[in-house]
Amino acid sequence: MRVKGLRQIALGAALAAGTGIAGAGVAAADTAEARQPGLDRYYHQRLAWKACGDKDLDAAGAQCADVTVPLDYSRPGGRTITVAISRLKATDTKNRRGIMLSNPGGPGGAGLGMMLDVRKTMTADVASRYDLIGMDPRGIGRSTPVDCGWPVGTMLRSSGIDRTGFDRTVRLEADLARRCAATEGPDIRQITTRNTARDMDVVRGALGERRISYFGWSYGTYLGAVYTQLFPQRSDRIVLDSAVDPQRYGVGMFQAMGKPNEAALDDWAQWTAARDAEYHLGKTGPQVRELFEDLIRGAAKSPIHLGGYQVDEHLLPMLAFSPLADPRRNGELATSVRRLADAAAGKPVEPTPELESDLRFVTKPTPETQNSGQAAVLCGDVAAPRDPEWYWRTVQRNRATQPVFGGFANGPSACASWAPPAEPPTDVHNRVPALIVQATGDTRTAYDEGVALHKAMTASRLVTLQDVRIHAVFGNYPNTCVENTVNAYFRDGGLPRTDTTCREN
């Protein structure tokens, strides 16, 4: 999942040198991407750098370029597309390390400006030694985009509280998949993580670099892991923050969100109950939760009208899903729920700007915000079960323990009606050194997912942020221990000798 908002789901003790080269015993056929004939022209292309046309990037002195890549890497002489990148050049040319690519998550997150924020958390002797590369992945943003002409902004929504709502969701998701097939045709099957990883390697070649370092949040950890699997000898210093279990990527990744989001809702409810004099949502955590669940049940009978929007049982859980990923947004969520409760009672209220932004994104798609590119990647990477009854049984099985988020975590998406993937999923298992950062309270990529990636990448080290409910840590949530560990790795290339546990500042 993307970091911010709905917009964007045992190791040896020896010190790892951080060279990024796969260790002995890894079969080349399983880990190295064989370059197809005809790709040299992409790897050796000359890039035309220019101003980015973005206020923040231009003010920072960044430049942008379009990189030409094949739509289908098995047919390098066929149709081409472009991938947009930005570059903040290293200022310490004497000690320059190389390039650091990045991805903000999603999938579907546009990443041209990502490193503007991340470099604020980097020490000067790290940020100055790398060319920091932002990238809009294929199908997204300024890269050749996917636009299925959806009537909604995203396929992510709850499947409701009963069979009527569930069947409505099945119809909507199938319609979204049909629109993509009709609008984009078979080309959409090439908007995948494996191809984005190949694009990253073309970027490396076009920039004249031998290896890449990498920083990714959320889905960006999966992309980074896939890159290390396909191009182990091209991987340098890799940091994967809030990681996805590559074995669960797809439906399993969403299912893993149910439990931590319910726990986060309880945590938020307790926080809100302690401030009942301000929000008036209940004096105890269970009372606050019950009020929220009552709102969902009421919205299933009659949508809540708020600021020109209709909030039904499918949207209401998702409006909590976004702020629950960050405890600093507790007050924002409490205020939003207060407005929703007042609107449900017939009071004339307007949404907060933050709530209105999420509502607009979900319900009023534009070419900039519609998120069919996310569906293209998720559905194009891994096949999903197609039988609606499979989802219905799974939702029902989890209903008691996941009353708010079970319909989202276990329900159908457009992937249930998507064309089969063009390639099999990537089996990530390698010895490329990497630093994996994971918070125990992460609601988007559950803590166990980071542990699983750590096991799959056997030369990695795991940095645990203990007892913090946050998704994306470095560059997003201040923690001195995490920041020192990540900066030291990017600066010196040595991973910690053992896994590390960090605690709240």
C-alpha positions as CSV (number, residue, x, y, z in Angstrom):
1,M,0.0,0.0,0.0
2,R,1.0,3.5,-0.5
3,V,2.3,5.5,2.5
4,K,0.1,8.5,2.8
5,G,-3.7,8.2,2.8
6,L,-5.9,6.1,0.6
7,R,-4.0,7.7,-2.3
8,Q,-1.8,6.6,-2.6
9,I,-2.0,-3.6,2.0
10,A,17.5,-16.9,11.7
11,L,20.6,-15.0,10.4
12,G,24.3,-15.3,10.6
13,A,26.2,-13.0,12.9
14,A,28.9,-12.0,10.5
15,L,29.0,-8.3,9.5
16,A,27.5,-7.9,6.0
17,A,29.6,-5.7,3.7
18,G,26.7,-4.2,1.8
19,T,28.2,-4.8,-1.6
20,G,24.9,-5.9,-3.1
21,I,26.3,-9.0,-4.7
22,A,24.4,-12.3,-4.3
23,G,26.3,-14.8,-2.1
24,A,27.6,-18.1,-3.1
25,G,25.2,-20.9,-3.5
26,V,22.5,-18.8,-5.3
27,A,21.8,-20.3,-8.7
28,A,22.2,-17.7,-11.5
29,A,19.2,-19.1,-13.4
30,D,17.0,-18.4,-10.3
31,T,18.2,-14.9,-9.6
32,A,19.8,-13.2,-12.6
33,E,17.7,-11.6,-15.3
34,A,19.1,-12.7,-18.6
35,R,19.1,-9.6,-20.9
36,Q,17.0,-10.2,-24.0
37,P,18.7,-9.5,-27.4
38,G,17.7,-6.0,-28.6
39,L,17.7,-4.2,-25.3
40,D,21.1,-2.5,-25.7
41,R,19.5,0.6,-27.3
42,Y,17.5,1.1,-24.2
43,Y,20.4,0.7,-21.8
44,H,22.6,3.0,-23.8
45,Q,20.1,5.7,-24.6
46,R,21.0,9.4,-24.0
47,L,18.7,11.2,-21.6
48,A,17.5,14.7,-22.2
49,W,17.4,16.4,-18.8
50,K,15.2,19.4,-18.3
51,A,13.3,21.3,-15.6
52,C,10.7,19.1,-13.9
53,G,7.9,21.7,-14.1
54,D,7.1,21.0,-10.5
55,K,7.5,23.8,-8.0
56,D,9.2,21.8,-5.2
57,L,11.4,19.8,-7.5
58,D,12.5,22.8,-9.5
59,A,13.2,24.8,-6.3
60,A,15.4,22.0,-5.1
61,G,17.4,22.0,-8.3
62,A,16.2,18.7,-9.5
63,Q,16.1,17.8,-13.2
64,C,13.7,15.3,-14.9
65,A,14.0,13.1,-17.9
66,D,11.9,10.5,-19.8
67,V,13.4,7.0,-20.1
68,T,12.3,5.0,-23.1
69,V,11.6,1.3,-22.2
70,P,9.9,-1.5,-24.1
71,L,6.3,-2.2,-23.1
72,D,7.0,-5.9,-23.3
73,Y,10.6,-6.9,-22.5
74,S,10.1,-10.2,-24.5
75,R,9.5,-8.0,-27.6
76,P,12.1,-5.2,-27.3
77,G,11.4,-4.2,-30.9
78,G,7.7,-3.6,-30.3
79,R,5.8,-0.8,-28.7
80,T,7.7,1.5,-26.4
81,I,6.6,3.6,-23.4
82,T,8.3,6.2,-21.2
83,V,9.2,6.2,-17.6
84,A,9.6,9.6,-15.9
85,I,12.5,10.1,-13.5
86,S,13.9,13.0,-11.4
87,R,17.4,13.5,-10.2
88,L,18.8,15.4,-7.3
89,K,22.5,15.2,-8.0
90,A,25.2,14.4,-5.4
91,T,27.0,17.5,-4.1
92,D,30.0,15.6,-2.7
93,T,31.4,14.5,-6.0
94,K,34.7,13.4,-4.4
95,N,32.9,10.8,-2.2
96,R,30.0,10.1,-4.5
97,R,28.6,6.6,-4.0
98,G,26.3,6.4,-7.0
99,I,22.5,6.5,-7.6
100,M,19.7,5.7,-5.2
101,L,16.4,4.8,-6.8
102,S,13.2,4.9,-4.8
103,N,9.5,4.0,-4.7
104,P,6.8,5.4,-2.3
105,G,4.5,2.4,-2.4
106,G,1.0,1.8,-3.7
107,P,1.4,0.2,-6.0
108,G,0.4,3.2,-8.0
109,G,2.3,5.9,-6.1
110,A,3.9,8.5,-8.2
111,G,7.5,8.9,-6.9
112,L,9.1,11.8,-8.8
113,G,9.1,14.0,-5.6
114,M,9.5,11.3,-3.0
115,M,13.2,11.9,-2.2
116,L,12.6,15.6,-1.5
117,D,11.0,14.4,1.8
118,V,13.2,11.4,2.5
119,R,16.5,13.3,2.2
120,K,15.4,15.6,5.0
121,T,16.0,12.6,7.3
122,M,19.3,11.7,5.7
123,T,22.4,13.0,7.3
124,A,24.4,15.4,5.1
125,D,27.1,12.9,4.5
126,V,24.5,10.5,3.1
127,A,22.3,12.8,1.0
128,S,25.4,14.5,-0.5
129,R,26.9,11.3,-1.8
130,Y,24.1,9.9,-3.9
131,D,22.2,11.0,-7.0
132,L,18.7,10.7,-5.5
133,I,16.4,9.3,-8.2
134,G,12.6,9.7,-8.1
135,M,10.5,7.7,-10.5
136,D,6.9,7.4,-11.6
137,P,6.6,3.7,-12.3
138,R,5.3,2.5,-15.7
139,G,1.6,3.2,-16.0
140,I,1.7,5.9,-13.3
141,G,1.8,9.7,-13.2
142,R,4.0,11.3,-15.8
143,S,5.1,7.9,-17.1
144,T,3.0,6.5,-20.0
145,P,-0.2,6.2,-17.9
146,V,-2.9,3.7,-17.4
147,D,-6.4,5.2,-17.4
148,C,-9.3,2.8,-17.5
149,G,-11.9,5.6,-17.3
150,W,-13.3,4.3,-14.0
151,P,-16.4,5.9,-12.5
152,V,-14.6,5.6,-9.0
153,G,-11.2,6.6,-7.9
154,T,-10.0,3.2,-6.5
155,M,-11.0,-0.4,-6.3
156,L,-10.3,-0.5,-2.6
157,R,-13.4,-0.6,-0.6
158,S,-15.2,-2.8,1.9
159,S,-17.5,-5.5,0.6
160,G,-20.2,-4.5,3.2
161,I,-22.0,-6.1,6.1
162,D,-24.4,-8.5,4.3
163,R,-24.9,-10.5,1.1
164,T,-26.7,-7.6,-0.6
165,G,-23.7,-5.3,-0.1
166,F,-21.3,-8.1,-1.0
167,D,-23.0,-8.8,-4.3
168,R,-23.0,-5.1,-5.1
169,T,-19.2,-5.1,-4.6
170,V,-18.7,-8.1,-6.8
171,R,-20.6,-6.3,-9.7
172,L,-18.6,-3.1,-9.2
173,E,-15.2,-4.8,-9.2
174,A,-16.1,-6.9,-12.2
175,D,-17.1,-3.7,-14.0
176,L,-13.8,-2.0,-13.2
177,A,-11.9,-5.0,-14.6
178,R,-14.0,-4.9,-17.8
179,R,-13.4,-1.2,-18.3
180,C,-9.6,-1.8,-18.1
181,A,-9.8,-4.6,-20.5
182,A,-11.8,-2.5,-23.0
183,T,-9.8,0.7,-22.6
184,E,-6.3,-0.6,-22.3
185,G,-6.5,-3.9,-24.0
186,P,-3.9,-6.6,-23.6
187,D,-1.1,-4.1,-23.1
188,I,-2.3,-3.6,-19.5
189,R,-0.8,-7.1,-18.7
190,Q,2.7,-5.5,-19.1
191,I,2.1,-3.0,-16.2
192,T,3.8,-5.3,-13.6
193,T,6.3,-5.2,-10.9
194,R,8.7,-7.4,-12.8
195,N,8.7,-5.0,-15.7
196,T,9.1,-2.0,-13.4
197,A,12.2,-3.7,-11.9
198,R,13.5,-4.2,-15.4
199,D,12.7,-0.5,-16.1
200,M,14.8,0.3,-13.0
201,D,17.7,-1.6,-14.5
202,V,17.4,0.3,-17.8
203,V,17.5,3.5,-15.8
204,R,20.7,2.3,-14.2
205,G,22.2,1.6,-17.6
206,A,21.0,4.9,-19.1
207,L,22.7,6.7,-16.2
208,G,25.9,4.8,-16.8
209,E,26.0,3.1,-13.3
210,R,27.2,-0.4,-12.4
211,R,24.8,-0.8,-9.5
212,I,21.9,0.9,-7.7
213,S,21.1,1.6,-4.1
214,Y,17.5,1.7,-3.3
215,F,15.0,3.0,-0.7
216,G,11.3,1.9,-0.8
217,W,8.3,2.2,1.4
218,S,5.4,-0.3,1.5
219,Y,4.8,-1.9,-1.9
220,G,8.1,-0.3,-2.8
221,T,9.7,-3.0,-0.6
222,Y,8.2,-5.7,-2.9
223,L,9.5,-3.8,-5.9
224,G,13.0,-3.6,-4.3
225,A,13.0,-7.2,-3.4
226,V,12.0,-8.3,-6.9
227,Y,14.8,-6.1,-8.2
228,T,17.3,-7.9,-6.0
229,Q,16.0,-11.2,-7.2
230,L,16.2,-10.4,-10.9
231,F,19.4,-8.3,-10.7
232,P,21.4,-9.4,-7.6
233,Q,24.8,-8.3,-9.0
234,R,23.3,-4.8,-9.8
235,S,22.0,-4.3,-6.2
236,D,24.1,-2.1,-3.9
237,R,22.7,-0.7,-0.6
238,I,19.1,-1.7,-0.2
239,V,16.6,-0.4,2.5
240,L,13.1,-1.8,2.5
241,D,10.8,0.1,4.9
242,S,7.5,-1.4,6.0
243,A,7.9,-4.6,4.0
244,V,5.6,-6.9,2.1
245,D,6.0,-10.7,2.4
246,P,6.6,-11.7,-1.2
247,Q,4.9,-15.0,-0.7
248,R,1.7,-13.3,0.4
249,Y,1.8,-10.4,-2.0
250,G,-1.6,-10.0,-3.6
251,V,-4.8,-11.4,-1.9
252,G,-2.8,-12.6,1.1
253,M,-1.3,-9.1,1.6
254,F,-4.7,-7.6,2.0
255,Q,-5.9,-10.4,4.2
256,A,-3.0,-9.7,6.6
257,M,-4.3,-6.1,7.0
258,G,-7.5,-7.2,8.8
259,K,-6.1,-8.0,12.2
260,P,-3.8,-5.0,12.7
261,N,-6.4,-2.6,11.5
262,E,-8.9,-3.9,14.0
263,A,-6.2,-3.5,16.7
264,A,-5.5,0.0,15.5
265,L,-9.2,0.9,15.7
266,D,-9.2,-0.3,19.3
267,D,-6.1,1.8,20.1
268,W,-7.7,4.9,18.4
269,A,-11.0,4.3,20.3
270,Q,-9.1,4.3,23.6
271,W,-7.3,7.5,22.7
272,T,-10.6,9.1,21.7
273,A,-12.5,8.0,24.8
274,A,-9.9,9.7,26.9
275,R,-10.9,12.9,25.1
276,D,-14.6,12.5,25.2
277,A,-15.0,16.1,26.4
278,E,-13.7,17.2,23.0
279,Y,-15.1,14.6,20.6
280,H,-18.2,13.2,22.4
281,L,-17.9,9.8,20.8
282,G,-17.9,7.7,24.0
283,K,-16.4,7.5,27.4
284,T,-14.7,4.1,26.9
285,G,-12.9,2.5,24.0
286,P,-15.7,-0.1,23.5
287,Q,-18.3,2.7,23.4
288,V,-16.3,4.6,20.7
289,R,-15.9,1.4,18.6
290,E,-19.6,0.6,19.0
291,L,-20.5,4.0,17.7
292,F,-18.4,3.6,14.7
293,E,-19.8,0.1,13.9
294,D,-23.3,1.6,14.4
295,L,-22.5,4.2,11.8
296,I,-21.5,1.5,9.3
297,R,-24.7,-0.5,10.0
298,G,-26.7,2.7,9.5
299,A,-24.9,3.6,6.3
300,A,-25.8,0.2,4.9
301,K,-29.5,1.1,5.3
302,S,-29.2,4.8,4.3
303,P,-26.0,6.4,3.1
304,I,-24.7,9.4,5.2
305,H,-25.0,12.7,3.2
306,L,-22.0,14.9,3.9
307,G,-20.8,17.8,1.8
308,G,-22.3,16.5,-1.4
309,Y,-21.0,13.0,-0.8
310,Q,-22.9,9.8,0.0
311,V,-21.0,7.7,2.5
312,D,-22.2,4.1,2.5
313,E,-21.1,0.9,4.2
314,H,-18.4,0.3,1.5
315,L,-16.7,3.7,2.0
316,L,-17.0,4.3,5.7
317,P,-14.4,1.7,6.8
318,M,-11.9,3.0,4.2
319,L,-12.2,6.5,5.7
320,A,-10.8,5.1,8.9
321,F,-8.2,2.9,7.1
322,S,-6.1,5.9,6.0
323,P,-5.6,7.7,9.3
324,L,-5.3,4.6,11.4
325,A,-1.9,4.1,9.7
326,D,-0.4,6.9,11.8
327,P,-1.1,7.8,15.4
328,R,-0.5,11.4,14.7
329,R,-3.8,11.4,12.8
330,N,-5.9,10.2,15.8
331,G,-7.4,13.7,16.2
332,E,-8.1,14.0,12.5
333,L,-10.0,10.7,12.5
334,A,-11.9,11.6,15.7
335,T,-13.0,14.8,14.2
336,S,-14.1,13.1,10.9
337,V,-16.1,10.5,12.8
338,R,-17.8,13.3,14.8
339,R,-18.8,15.0,11.6
340,L,-20.0,11.7,10.1
341,A,-22.1,11.0,13.3
342,D,-23.6,14.5,13.2
343,A,-24.4,14.1,9.5
344,A,-26.0,10.7,10.1
345,A,-28.2,12.4,12.8
346,G,-29.3,14.9,10.2
347,K,-27.2,17.9,11.4
348,P,-26.0,20.3,8.7
349,V,-22.2,19.8,8.8
350,E,-19.4,19.8,6.3
351,P,-16.4,17.4,6.0
352,T,-13.1,18.5,7.3
353,P,-10.6,19.2,4.5
354,E,-8.8,15.9,5.2
355,L,-12.0,14.0,5.0
356,E,-13.2,15.8,1.9
357,S,-9.9,15.0,0.2
358,D,-10.3,11.2,0.9
359,L,-13.9,11.3,-0.2
360,R,-13.1,13.1,-3.4
361,F,-10.3,10.7,-4.2
362,V,-12.6,7.6,-3.7
363,T,-15.7,8.9,-5.4
364,K,-14.6,11.6,-8.0
365,P,-11.8,10.2,-10.2
366,T,-9.7,12.5,-12.4
367,P,-6.9,11.6,-14.8
368,E,-4.5,12.5,-11.9
369,T,-6.2,10.6,-9.1
370,Q,-8.0,7.6,-10.6
371,N,-6.1,4.6,-9.4
372,S,-6.5,2.0,-12.2
373,G,-2.7,1.9,-12.4
374,Q,-2.7,0.3,-9.0
375,A,-5.1,-2.4,-10.1
376,A,-3.0,-3.0,-13.2
377,V,0.1,-3.8,-11.1
378,L,-1.6,-5.8,-8.4
379,C,-3.8,-7.8,-10.7
380,G,-1.1,-8.2,-13.3
381,D,1.5,-9.5,-10.8
382,V,-0.5,-12.3,-9.1
383,A,-3.7,-14.1,-10.0
384,A,-6.5,-13.8,-7.5
385,P,-9.3,-16.3,-6.8
386,R,-12.2,-15.8,-9.3
387,D,-15.1,-17.4,-7.5
388,P,-17.2,-14.8,-5.6
389,E,-18.2,-17.6,-3.1
390,W,-14.6,-18.0,-2.0
391,Y,-14.5,-14.4,-0.9
392,W,-17.9,-14.6,0.7
393,R,-16.9,-17.6,2.8
394,T,-13.6,-15.9,3.8
395,V,-15.4,-12.7,4.8
396,Q,-17.9,-14.6,6.8
397,R,-15.2,-16.6,8.5
398,N,-13.5,-13.5,9.7
399,R,-16.6,-11.4,10.5
400,A,-16.6,-11.9,14.2
401,T,-13.0,-10.9,14.8
402,Q,-12.8,-8.3,12.0
403,P,-16.2,-6.6,12.1
404,V,-15.0,-3.3,10.5
405,F,-12.2,-4.3,8.2
406,G,-13.0,-7.9,7.4
407,G,-15.1,-6.9,4.4
408,F,-12.2,-5.0,3.0
409,A,-9.3,-7.3,3.8
410,N,-11.1,-10.5,2.6
411,G,-13.4,-9.2,0.0
412,P,-13.1,-9.2,-3.8
413,S,-11.3,-6.7,-5.9
414,A,-11.1,-6.1,-9.6
415,C,-8.3,-8.7,-9.7
416,A,-11.0,-11.4,-9.3
417,S,-12.1,-10.6,-12.9
418,W,-8.7,-9.7,-14.4
419,A,-6.9,-11.5,-17.3
420,P,-4.3,-14.0,-16.1
421,P,-0.8,-12.5,-15.4
422,A,1.7,-12.5,-18.3
423,E,4.4,-14.0,-16.0
424,P,4.5,-16.1,-12.9
425,P,5.0,-14.3,-9.6
426,T,8.6,-13.7,-8.5
427,D,10.0,-16.2,-6.0
428,V,12.1,-13.9,-3.8
429,H,14.9,-15.9,-2.1
430,N,18.4,-14.6,-2.2
431,R,21.4,-13.5,-0.2
432,V,21.5,-9.9,-1.3
433,P,22.3,-7.7,1.8
434,A,19.4,-5.5,2.7
435,L,18.1,-3.5,5.7
436,I,14.5,-4.2,6.5
437,V,12.6,-1.7,8.7
438,Q,9.3,-2.7,10.3
439,A,7.0,-1.3,13.0
440,T,5.2,-3.8,15.1
441,G,1.9,-1.8,14.9
442,D,2.0,-1.4,11.1
443,T,-1.6,-1.5,9.7
444,R,-0.7,-1.7,6.0
445,T,2.1,-4.2,5.9
446,A,1.7,-6.3,9.1
447,Y,4.8,-6.9,11.2
448,D,4.9,-10.6,10.3
449,E,5.3,-9.6,6.6
450,G,8.6,-7.9,7.3
451,V,9.8,-10.9,9.3
452,A,8.9,-13.1,6.3
453,L,10.8,-10.9,3.9
454,H,13.8,-11.0,6.3
455,K,13.8,-14.8,6.1
456,A,13.5,-14.8,2.3
457,M,16.4,-12.4,2.0
458,T,18.8,-14.4,4.1
459,A,21.6,-11.8,4.3
460,S,19.3,-9.1,5.5
461,R,19.0,-7.5,8.9
462,L,15.7,-6.5,10.5
463,V,15.2,-3.2,12.4
464,T,12.0,-3.5,14.5
465,L,10.3,-0.3,15.7
466,Q,8.6,-1.7,18.9
467,D,5.1,-0.7,20.0
468,V,4.5,2.0,17.4
469,R,1.4,2.1,15.1
470,I,3.0,3.5,12.0
471,H,3.4,2.6,8.3
472,A,6.6,3.9,6.8
473,V,9.2,5.0,9.3
474,F,12.4,6.5,7.8
475,G,11.6,9.8,6.3
476,N,8.0,9.8,7.6
477,Y,8.0,9.1,11.4
478,P,10.8,10.5,13.5
479,N,12.8,7.9,15.4
480,T,16.4,8.5,16.2
481,C,17.3,4.8,16.5
482,V,15.9,3.9,13.1
483,E,17.4,7.0,11.5
484,N,20.8,6.4,12.8
485,T,20.8,2.8,11.6
486,V,19.6,3.6,8.1
487,N,21.9,6.5,7.7
488,A,24.9,4.4,8.9
489,Y,24.1,1.7,6.4
490,F,23.7,4.1,3.5
491,R,26.9,5.9,4.5
492,D,29.2,3.0,5.4
493,G,27.6,0.0,3.7
494,G,27.8,-2.2,6.8
495,L,24.7,-3.9,8.1
496,P,24.2,-4.3,11.8
497,R,25.8,-7.5,13.2
498,T,22.4,-8.6,14.5
499,D,18.8,-7.6,14.2
500,T,18.0,-4.4,16.0
501,T,15.0,-3.3,18.1
502,C,14.2,0.4,18.4
503,R,11.7,2.1,20.7
504,E,9.8,5.3,20.7
505,N,12.0,8.4,21.2
